[in-house]
Amino acid sequence: MKRSHKVKAQHFLIGTICIAAFLMLGIGYAVLSQQLDINGTAQITSNWKILFTSAEETEMTNATTKRKEILDLTTLTLDVQLDQPGASATYDVVVENQGDLDAVLSSINGVDESNSKDPKSIKVSVENIKVGDSLLAGDKKTFQVKVYWDASVDFSERNMIKEIEITLTYEQSDDGIPVGPIPSDGVDMGGQNVELVTSGDGLYEDNTRPGRYVYKGANPDNYIQFNNELWRIVAKETDGTYKIVRNEVLSERISFDNKGYRDSGSNGAGGTYCTNGSMGCNAWAANTNLVGSPVEFSNTEYTGTVLLDSTLNQYLNGEYLSGITINSQYIVKHNWGVGATYTDASKNDDGDVDLSELVAEENVYQWNGKIALLSSSDIQLSVSNEELCGTLNQYTTNYEICAANSYLANLEQWLLLISPALGSTNNIRWVRIDGKVGSDTNAATTNVRIRPALYISADIKLNGFGTQSSPYILG
């Protein structure tokens, strides 16, 4: 049998959202329908039958379903009333493959486009389903459709009408593998499919560690609500955990270490803290709290004994950690690279340090714990313009351009890092207000405002859109 066609089924969701008296918000209607086009010159005996078989309320907050029905197994109609800002209606929708052709979800379109239209206070999301999900013959899939009134976004009672159109496209597949290419490639971020980009703001592959993904650009959609505060997702790690950093600095001013140089005798009898200051060393944690031993230059350049954790380490993993009362169950211990950075420039033929070398320097010493600070590599990896900012020399030369293309380096005040620097043992790296990365011999003992960083579990589920007005919510 010869078939010169592509079998495709599309589900269309079309709705009108409006506001009425007493700030009563309602969805006029929502229709899901299926269109099937088959073109061929021979008889087709295969059965293509993808249907919607149920839609049930799951979470209703200040919301009432006025009408809900499925007609002919292809049309879903919803009529929902949302009573006030913050109200939401969530439905479990089941799509089932009752045919004998395997299918795969090749695209989900219309969510971002709909939410970007006015009124922006009305949001819709499709959750727990992503591009690339297979729907084999005889299988079914449950996903969620959520409509909600975003209380953080201003609205006008005179303009609360909005049309929403979302398209889920299923294509024929072979055992869950698409017959044709999937239009977009993405990464699972807490159950949401986030598209990878190669320019501008967004989520990138980290070319220093395969399987790791980092956010780059001036303002990517990586906002997450944690402990009732805005944080930013820095990276999805190779182990699936997520590195996040507080969006705003703490109001408290704290020193990295109030023991001064913490050299021999200052942090306990017999201490030989970083005896080779010209190469730098770990300044964050006591040797007994490090993971393993230096992976390179053991007992040569990297020498010295640290007997106590730094003052900031003790504060963040003590008093500050105990003060996190919301979402604390998601925090996990993780390895942090705490080695000195930018130490190899004089030894390289080109006198420079690239991103992979920078990461390797940080990981010469590793500390395992819950809360710390960002590192030098976090800053450089957050810059979307790697061509001009991918090495130490490039970043130093073009730091104003680099900072403008980084949500981490574009600051209102300087940012203290976890990375020590070569030179004095009191030398800690920071990012200046103008975005330049540097260090100062007094940085460790100066009381400054900081932005804590931590890792959260790989098993999280995220709702929301990652924008500042509609951040990801842990659920």
C-alpha distance (Angstrom), angle and dihedral (degrees) to the residues before:
residue distance angle dihedral
M1 . . .
K2 3.75 . .
R3 3.78 119.5 .
S4 3.78 121.1 -177.0
H5 3.76 96.8 -174.7
K6 3.77 145.4 82.1
V7 3.77 115.9 -124.7
K8 3.79 110.1 -136.7
A9 3.78 136.4 170.0
Q10 3.81 123.2 -166.6
H11 3.78 129.5 -164.0
F12 3.79 115.2 -155.7
L13 3.78 123.8 -160.6
I14 3.79 112.6 -166.6
G15 3.77 122.0 173.5
T16 3.77 143.4 161.3
I17 3.78 119.4 -141.5
C18 3.78 120.4 -164.9
I19 3.79 141.5 164.0
A20 3.79 124.2 -125.9
A21 3.77 137.1 -176.9
F22 3.81 119.0 -43.6
L23 3.81 89.7 24.5
M24 3.79 90.9 -75.1
L25 3.79 107.6 163.5
G26 3.79 120.0 -156.1
I27 3.78 141.3 177.3
G28 3.77 107.7 -131.7
Y29 3.79 95.2 -154.7
A30 3.76 141.9 -39.1
V31 3.79 122.4 -153.1
L32 3.77 127.0 -167.0
S33 3.76 113.5 -169.0
Q34 3.76 137.0 167.1
Q35 3.77 128.6 -132.4
L36 3.79 120.1 -169.2
D37 3.80 122.9 -167.6
I38 3.82 120.5 -176.5
N39 3.78 122.1 175.4
G40 3.78 121.0 -177.6
T41 3.76 146.2 131.1
A42 3.81 98.4 -133.5
Q43 3.77 134.5 56.8
I44 3.80 113.9 -80.8
T45 3.77 116.1 -146.4
S46 3.81 98.8 171.7
N47 3.80 117.3 103.7
W48 3.83 118.0 -131.9
K49 3.78 108.4 -167.9
I50 3.81 121.3 153.8
L51 3.79 113.1 166.3
F52 3.77 143.1 173.0
T53 3.80 106.6 -122.1
S54 3.81 104.7 175.3
A55 3.80 145.1 4.6
E56 3.79 118.0 -168.6
E57 3.79 134.6 176.8
T58 3.81 113.6 -107.9
E59 3.79 108.0 164.8
M60 3.80 122.8 13.7
T61 3.80 117.7 178.2
N62 3.80 113.8 -177.5
A63 3.79 85.9 -26.3
T64 3.80 135.9 118.6
T65 3.78 129.6 -162.3
K66 3.79 108.8 -133.9
R67 3.78 96.3 178.8
K68 3.79 135.8 4.5
E69 3.79 125.9 167.7
I70 3.80 142.7 141.0
L71 3.81 116.9 -139.4
D72 3.80 122.4 -159.0
L73 3.83 88.5 -13.1
T74 3.80 88.3 -82.0
T75 3.80 106.1 74.3
L76 3.79 126.1 63.0
T77 3.78 118.3 -170.4
L78 3.80 122.0 -168.1
D79 3.78 129.4 -178.5
V80 3.79 111.2 -176.2
Q81 3.79 132.8 173.7
L82 3.82 119.6 -151.5
D83 3.78 111.3 -165.2
Q84 3.82 106.2 -161.8
P85 3.82 145.1 -4.6
G86 3.80 109.1 -61.0
A87 3.80 92.8 31.7
S88 3.81 118.0 134.5
A89 3.78 141.6 178.8
T90 3.81 121.7 -156.5
Y91 3.79 126.1 -172.7
D92 3.78 132.8 -169.7
V93 3.80 106.1 -134.4
V94 3.80 119.9 -167.3
V95 3.79 120.8 -153.0
E96 3.80 115.3 -170.2
N97 3.79 133.6 -167.7
Q98 3.81 104.5 -140.7
G99 3.80 93.1 165.2
D100 3.79 130.3 84.5
L101 3.82 97.5 -114.3
D102 3.81 119.3 90.8
A103 3.79 114.3 -125.1
V104 3.78 138.5 -163.4
L105 3.80 131.3 -160.6
S106 3.79 104.7 -113.5
S107 3.81 100.4 177.3
I108 3.79 146.3 4.8
N109 3.78 108.9 -159.7
G110 3.76 135.7 175.6
V111 3.81 104.3 36.3
D112 3.81 97.7 101.0
E113 3.79 92.0 37.3
S114 3.82 92.0 52.1
N115 3.80 94.5 46.1
S116 3.80 92.3 49.9
K117 3.80 91.6 58.8
D118 3.79 123.8 89.0
P119 2.94 129.8 -64.6
K120 3.80 87.3 48.9
S121 3.79 92.0 -177.8
I122 3.82 88.9 76.3
K123 3.80 110.1 78.4
V124 3.77 136.4 179.6
S125 3.78 129.8 -169.2
V126 3.80 137.7 -177.0
E127 3.79 110.5 -150.0
N128 3.83 140.4 -172.4
I129 3.78 93.1 22.0
K130 3.78 126.0 88.2
V131 3.78 142.8 176.8
G132 3.79 109.8 -79.6
D133 3.81 95.5 34.2
S134 3.78 108.8 139.6
L135 3.80 123.7 -136.0
L136 3.77 105.2 -164.7
A137 3.78 122.0 -161.9
G138 3.80 108.3 -76.0
D139 3.82 94.5 15.5
K140 3.77 129.9 113.8
K141 3.79 134.2 -157.0
T142 3.80 130.2 -152.8
F143 3.78 118.8 -152.0
Q144 3.80 135.6 162.2
V145 3.78 132.0 -111.7
K146 3.80 111.8 -163.8
V147 3.80 128.8 -173.5
Y148 3.78 117.4 -174.6
W149 3.76 144.7 165.7
D150 3.81 108.4 -120.4
A151 3.80 104.8 -140.2
S152 3.82 92.4 -165.3
V153 3.82 92.9 64.3
D154 3.81 121.5 78.9
F155 3.78 115.8 -119.2
S156 3.77 139.1 -171.7
E157 3.80 122.3 -137.9
R158 3.80 88.0 -144.8
N159 3.79 94.8 59.8
M160 3.79 112.2 40.9
I161 3.80 101.7 124.4
K162 3.75 117.5 112.3
E163 3.77 136.5 165.4
I164 3.77 117.6 -143.9
E165 3.77 124.2 -163.3
I166 3.79 121.6 179.8
T167 3.78 123.2 175.6
L168 3.79 125.2 -161.7
T169 3.80 110.3 -170.4
Y170 3.79 121.0 -160.0
E171 3.78 121.0 -167.1
Q172 3.77 133.3 -169.0
S173 3.78 113.2 -92.2
D174 3.76 141.7 -177.9
D175 3.83 109.4 -119.8
G176 3.77 90.3 -29.7
I177 3.80 94.9 -44.9
P178 3.82 112.7 115.6
V179 3.78 117.6 -111.3
G180 3.78 86.2 -144.0
P181 3.82 128.6 31.0
I182 3.80 120.9 -76.9
P183 3.81 105.0 -111.5
S184 3.80 95.6 -134.4
D185 3.79 134.0 30.4
G186 3.76 118.1 -146.6
V187 3.78 147.5 164.1
D188 3.79 126.6 -116.2
M189 3.81 105.2 -116.0
G190 3.78 107.3 -178.3
G191 3.80 92.8 -36.6
Q192 3.81 94.6 -42.5
N193 3.78 123.2 107.7
V194 3.81 108.7 -126.6
E195 3.79 116.6 -170.1
L196 3.79 118.5 -125.8
V197 3.81 117.4 -126.2
T198 3.79 134.8 -165.2
S199 3.81 98.9 -158.4
G200 3.78 139.2 27.6
D201 3.81 124.6 13.5
G202 3.78 118.6 -18.3
L203 3.79 148.5 67.1
Y204 3.83 117.4 -32.2
E205 3.77 137.0 -176.2
D206 3.81 109.8 -104.2
N207 3.79 105.5 -125.4
T208 3.82 91.5 -162.6
R209 3.83 95.1 63.2
P210 3.83 121.5 25.6
G211 3.80 112.2 -128.6
R212 3.80 93.9 25.4
Y213 3.81 123.0 112.7
V214 3.80 128.3 -160.6
Y215 3.77 135.5 -170.1
K216 3.80 115.7 -122.6
G217 3.78 137.2 180.0
A218 3.78 141.3 56.1
N219 3.81 96.3 -63.2
P220 3.82 116.6 -4.0
D221 3.80 120.2 178.4
N222 3.81 94.5 -99.9
Y223 3.81 101.3 119.6
I224 3.79 115.1 136.5
Q225 3.79 130.0 -178.4
F226 3.79 110.6 -127.7
N227 3.81 126.6 166.0
N228 3.84 87.3 -5.4
E229 3.83 89.1 -61.5
L230 3.78 134.2 103.9
W231 3.80 114.0 -102.9
R232 3.82 131.8 168.4
I233 3.81 128.0 -125.5
V234 3.81 105.1 -125.8
A235 3.80 99.3 -179.3
K236 3.77 147.8 -17.6
E237 3.80 104.4 -126.5
T238 3.79 128.1 -138.5
D239 3.83 88.9 -104.6
G240 3.82 90.9 54.5
T241 3.81 96.6 -106.9
Y242 3.80 120.2 128.6
K243 3.80 125.4 -126.1
I244 3.80 112.0 -146.7
V245 3.81 134.9 178.9
R246 3.79 131.1 -160.2
N247 3.80 110.9 -100.6
E248 3.80 93.9 -142.4
V249 3.78 129.2 42.7
L250 3.79 120.4 -107.7
S251 3.77 115.3 -98.5
E252 3.81 90.7 -131.1
R253 3.78 119.0 87.2
I254 3.79 111.1 -136.5
S255 3.79 133.7 173.5
F256 3.78 122.1 -127.2
D257 3.78 87.9 -129.9
N258 3.78 126.5 -7.3
K259 3.81 93.6 -162.3
G260 3.76 93.2 84.3
Y261 3.76 115.3 -136.1
R262 3.82 91.7 -5.1
D263 3.78 88.6 -147.0
S264 3.77 127.3 149.4
G265 3.80 109.7 -27.7
S266 3.82 98.6 3.7
N267 3.78 95.0 94.1
G268 3.79 100.0 31.8
A269 3.76 138.2 -35.2
G270 3.76 113.1 -61.2
G271 3.78 97.2 15.2
T272 3.83 115.8 155.3
Y273 3.79 97.1 -171.6
C274 3.80 111.7 -169.3
T275 3.78 96.1 -28.5
N276 3.79 91.0 -174.6
G277 3.77 99.1 58.9
S278 3.79 92.4 167.5
M279 3.80 88.9 72.0
G280 3.79 98.6 34.7
C281 3.79 125.3 -141.6
N282 3.79 142.6 -157.6
A283 3.81 109.5 -43.4
W284 3.79 97.8 172.6
A285 3.80 109.2 69.1
A286 3.77 143.4 23.1
N287 3.78 114.8 -97.2
T288 3.79 90.0 -114.4
N289 3.83 89.3 61.3
L290 3.79 95.8 51.2
V291 3.79 122.3 104.9
G292 3.80 111.9 -116.6
S293 3.79 118.8 -41.3
P294 3.80 135.4 -65.1
V295 3.78 109.1 -61.4
E296 3.78 94.0 -147.7
F297 3.82 138.7 26.1
S298 3.82 89.8 19.5
N299 3.82 111.9 -172.2
T300 3.80 91.3 -2.0
E301 3.81 121.5 74.7
Y302 3.81 95.0 -4.8
T303 3.79 105.3 60.5
G304 3.77 139.5 135.4
T305 3.78 139.6 80.6
V306 3.79 126.6 -98.3
L307 3.80 109.9 -161.7
L308 3.80 100.5 -178.9
D309 3.78 137.2 38.2
S310 3.80 112.7 -110.4
T311 3.79 118.2 -93.7
L312 3.80 91.4 -110.2
N313 3.80 91.8 49.7
Q314 3.79 90.5 53.6
Y315 3.81 92.6 47.3
L316 3.81 97.1 47.3
N317 3.80 94.7 45.8
G318 3.79 92.8 41.9
E319 3.78 122.8 30.7
Y320 3.81 96.5 13.0
L321 3.82 95.0 46.0
S322 3.81 92.2 49.4
G323 3.82 88.5 53.2
I324 3.83 92.9 60.9
T325 3.79 100.1 97.6
I326 3.82 100.6 162.6
N327 3.82 123.4 60.8
S328 3.82 92.1 -1.0
Q329 3.82 89.2 132.5
Y330 3.82 89.2 70.0
I331 3.83 95.3 58.1
V332 3.80 114.0 105.8
K333 3.79 133.5 -173.4
H334 3.78 113.1 -108.3
N335 3.78 141.9 173.6
W336 3.81 114.2 -96.9
G337 3.80 123.9 -164.8
V338 3.81 104.8 -125.7
G339 3.81 101.5 167.2
A340 3.80 123.2 124.2
T341 3.81 114.6 -87.1
Y342 3.78 136.1 -140.5
T343 3.80 90.9 22.4
D344 3.81 98.9 127.5
A345 3.79 99.3 59.5
S346 3.79 93.5 99.8
K347 3.83 91.6 50.4
N348 3.80 98.8 48.2
D349 3.78 119.9 90.8
D350 3.79 90.4 -125.2
G351 3.80 94.2 41.1
D352 3.80 89.8 -125.6
V353 3.81 140.8 109.8
D354 3.78 120.3 -138.4
L355 3.80 126.7 -160.3
S356 3.81 96.1 -91.9
E357 3.81 91.6 49.4
L358 3.80 89.7 47.8
V359 3.81 92.2 54.3
A360 3.80 90.5 47.3
E361 3.80 91.0 52.9
E362 3.78 92.0 51.8
N363 3.79 91.9 50.0
V364 3.80 95.1 53.5
Y365 3.81 83.1 91.2
Q366 3.81 120.7 30.4
W367 3.79 130.5 -171.5
N368 3.80 124.2 -165.1
G369 3.78 115.4 -144.9
K370 3.78 147.0 106.9
I371 3.82 111.1 -100.0
A372 3.80 131.6 29.5
L373 3.81 140.2 124.8
L374 3.79 135.9 -77.5
S375 3.79 118.8 -86.4
S376 3.79 134.6 -133.5
S377 3.81 91.8 -97.7
D378 3.81 91.7 52.8
I379 3.80 88.9 60.8
Q380 3.80 97.1 47.7
L381 3.82 93.4 42.1
S382 3.82 90.1 54.7
V383 3.81 91.6 63.8
S384 3.80 113.5 99.2
N385 3.82 93.0 -156.7
E386 3.80 100.9 71.9
E387 3.80 91.8 160.6
L388 3.81 90.7 68.3
C389 3.81 99.3 26.4
G390 3.81 107.3 32.9
T391 3.82 98.1 106.5
L392 3.80 136.5 40.0
N393 3.80 94.0 -104.9
Q394 3.80 92.9 46.4
Y395 3.79 93.1 48.2
T396 3.81 91.9 47.2
T397 3.80 91.9 49.3
N398 3.81 96.0 44.0
Y399 3.81 101.5 28.7
E400 3.81 94.7 134.5
I401 3.82 91.0 55.3
C402 3.81 90.3 42.7
A403 3.80 93.2 51.7
A404 3.81 91.5 48.9
N405 3.81 88.4 56.4
S406 3.82 95.8 48.5
Y407 3.80 130.3 74.3
L408 3.83 88.3 -157.8
A409 3.81 99.8 48.3
N410 3.82 97.2 41.3
L411 3.79 96.6 86.6
E412 3.79 143.2 165.3
Q413 3.80 90.6 -147.0
W414 3.77 136.2 10.3
L415 3.80 120.5 -72.2
L416 3.80 123.8 -138.8
L417 3.83 116.1 -140.7
I418 3.80 132.5 -155.3
S419 3.80 92.0 -124.7
P420 3.80 119.9 100.1
A421 3.79 119.5 -148.3
L422 3.76 136.0 -135.5
G423 3.76 115.9 -89.2
S424 3.78 121.7 39.6
T425 3.79 117.8 30.0
N426 3.80 85.9 -127.0
N427 3.80 91.3 59.1
I428 3.83 111.9 117.4
R429 3.80 124.7 175.9
W430 3.79 123.3 -120.3
V431 3.78 141.4 169.2
R432 3.80 115.0 -118.1
I433 3.79 123.7 -136.3
D434 3.81 88.8 -100.6
G435 3.82 90.7 54.0
K436 3.79 99.9 -105.6
V437 3.81 115.7 140.0
G438 3.78 112.9 -133.7
S439 3.78 143.9 135.6
D440 3.77 139.0 -125.5
T441 3.79 133.5 -154.4
N442 3.81 89.6 -133.1
A443 3.82 97.3 45.0
A444 3.79 95.7 99.9
T445 3.81 95.2 54.8
T446 3.82 99.1 38.4
N447 3.80 117.1 101.7
V448 3.81 105.9 -122.7
R449 3.79 140.5 161.6
I450 3.77 114.1 -103.1
R451 3.81 141.6 -165.1
P452 3.83 110.7 -134.0
A453 3.81 119.6 -141.2
L454 3.81 130.1 -160.3
Y455 3.81 144.1 161.6
I456 3.79 125.4 -109.4
S457 3.78 128.8 -157.8
A458 3.80 124.0 -76.7
D459 3.81 88.9 -132.9
I460 3.81 96.8 67.4
K461 3.79 124.5 126.3
L462 3.80 117.7 -144.1
N463 3.79 128.3 -153.9
G464 3.80 125.5 -176.1
F465 3.79 132.9 43.7
G466 3.81 106.8 -80.9
T467 3.80 93.4 -115.7
Q468 3.78 123.4 128.8
S469 3.82 91.8 -110.3
S470 3.83 93.3 42.2
P471 3.81 107.0 27.0
Y472 3.77 125.3 -179.4
I473 3.79 111.2 -82.3
L474 3.80 122.3 -150.6
G475 3.75 112.3 -124.1
